[in-house]
């Protein structure tokens, strides 16, 4: 199984276009200790011929150009992208579908709730329904893609997308709004969870002894953006797990015998993006890798 990190940053990318936080300042100045990153997305293949995208970021066109495995082959109009699985309705996970509107056949997988945001008679109507198949999936059911990959979607603690928030927002609910994916191919299994509000006991049990985990690395501390004066929301309020703290991923995902752990969906404010930072050293000492655009993983 081949896995390519197309984009490793959270929404807004890194550096974020309008941000002068301490980490983004380094990027704007060209500091070689930080690498620019596009918004979160993965590509997976069982044999290199057909590729499954995990989420479709607003930067998808740029990511395809940067990834030879996803370039068209043979016919005048062709793409090795055979399917896209969207894990929630966030703008930074759906918008890239608009890039795939040029009369190309592929399948979009997602929960009924998430695909309802795509198929509801809006701008996504530019996707030709005669070519693009929308496949609503049930949680905890096995999906056979037909090209060597099997997927089991499962609920993780999360929240509704920002644009659907009302006066009272439930954080940590488990349902169709935020899901993780268990993906199997070639006798290996990995987990992709780019957004998760909490690592609870049920999730720990599921991830135990995993071959590979790609997990939500949005912020280093829960109050990171609050302390920087950039937001009034903690990581928890945004529906994400901080890396540190009693309930952070470094603590809650240790001692589970996960063979390889990689942070994805990393916010522009997160100091682990600085290669020689104490925060990066702390994450690596706990057995984690920090993903970057173009990172290739073989299972």
VENBELPE-V318703 format. One record per residue. SS is DSSP state (2 for helix, 1 for strand, 0 for the rest). Layout:
ss->SS
ss->SS
This chain:
ss->0
ss->1
ss->1
ss->1
ss->1
ss->1
ss->1
ss->0
ss->1
ss->0
ss->0
ss->0
ss->0
ss->1
ss->0
ss->0
ss->0
ss->0
ss->0
ss->0
ss->0
ss->2
ss->2
ss->2
ss->2
ss->2
ss->2
ss->2
ss->0
ss->0
ss->0
ss->0
ss->0
ss->0
ss->0
ss->0
ss->1
ss->0
ss->1
ss->0
ss->1
ss->1
ss->1
ss->1
ss->1
ss->0
ss->0
ss->0
ss->0
ss->0
ss->1
ss->1
ss->1
ss->1
ss->0
ss->0
ss->0
ss->0
ss->0
ss->2
ss->2
ss->2
ss->2
ss->2
ss->2
ss->0
ss->0
ss->2
ss->2
ss->2
ss->0
ss->0
ss->0
ss->0
ss->0
ss->0
ss->0
ss->0
ss->0
ss->0
ss->1
ss->1
ss->1
ss->1
ss->1
ss->0
ss->0
ss->1
ss->0
ss->0
ss->2
ss->2
ss->2
ss->2
ss->2
ss->2
ss->2
ss->2
ss->2
ss->2
ss->0
ss->0
ss->0
ss->0
ss->0
ss->1
ss->1
ss->1
ss->1
ss->1
ss->1
ss->2
ss->2
ss->2
ss->2
ss->2
ss->2
ss->2
ss->0
ss->0
ss->0
ss->0
ss->2
ss->2
ss->2
ss->2
ss->0
ss->0
ss->0
ss->0
ss->0
ss->1
ss->1
ss->1
ss->1
ss->1
ss->1
ss->0
ss->0
ss->0
ss->0
ss->1
ss->1
ss->1
ss->0
ss->0
ss->0
ss->0
ss->0
ss->1
ss->1
ss->1
ss->1
ss->1
ss->1
ss->0
ss->0
ss->1
ss->0
ss->0
ss->0
ss->2
ss->2
ss->2
ss->0
ss->0
ss->0
ss->0
ss->0
ss->0
ss->0
ss->0
ss->1
ss->0
ss->0
ss->0
ss->0
ss->1
ss->1
ss->1
ss->1
ss->1
ss->1
ss->1
ss->1
ss->0
ss->0
ss->1
ss->1
ss->1
ss->1
ss->1
ss->1
ss->0
ss->0
ss->0
ss->0
ss->0
ss->0
ss->0
ss->2
ss->2
ss->2
ss->2
ss->2
ss->2
ss->2
ss->0
ss->0
ss->0
ss->0
ss->1
ss->1
ss->1
ss->1
ss->1
ss->0
ss->0
ss->1
ss->0
ss->0
ss->0
ss->0
ss->2
ss->2
ss->2
ss->2
ss->0
ss->0
ss->0
ss->0
ss->0
ss->0
ss->0
ss->0
ss->0
ss->0
ss->0
ss->0
ss->0
ss->0
ss->1
ss->0
ss->0
ss->0
ss->0
ss->0
ss->0
ss->2
ss->2
ss->2
ss->2
ss->0
ss->0
ss->0
ss->0
ss->0
ss->0
ss->0
ss->0
ss->1
ss->1
ss->1
ss->1
ss->0
ss->1
ss->0
ss->0
ss->0
ss->0
ss->2
ss->2
ss->2
ss->0
ss->0
ss->0
ss->0
ss->2
ss->2
ss->2
ss->2
ss->2
ss->2
ss->2
ss->2
ss->0
ss->0
ss->1
ss->1
ss->1
ss->0
ss->0
ss->0
ss->0
ss->0
ss->1
ss->1
ss->1
ss->0
